[in-house]
Amino acid sequence: MPTIRDVVRALATRDGVDAVIVLGRDGLTIDASARDGMDTDGLAALVPAVVAACGRLGSAASRGDFTFGAMEYGGGMALVVSLSPEALLAIFIQPNVSIGALLYELHRHRSAIAGLL
């Protein structure tokens, strides 16, 4: 049976993925893999504030709880997935990378990934 570490490593080996972080809602890293010396603990500490803001936006717009977010920046993308009430998944992707298959897989396997925690 795969572990959360196996999932993190598999996601990290995808083309264009710079970092994969599984973190608690408190911003503490559970597991991570990164290229080019990215500060995964520093990034993990920032993600809960983004999720909280997205949650407030969802509530104000009557859209319900936050489950998934994609942010695009000049230097790439950040995907954030709510795995459970206690855990999040953040993936940082290089610019100009097709993410369609990754989005589908994350949506399809989110509950299975959460079950590994």
Secondary structure by P-SEA (a helix, b strand, c coil): cccaaaaaaaaaacccccbbbbbcccccccccccccccaaaaaaaaaaaaaaaaaaaaaaaccccccbbbbbccccbbbbbbccccbbbbbbbccccccaaaaaaaaacaaaaaaac
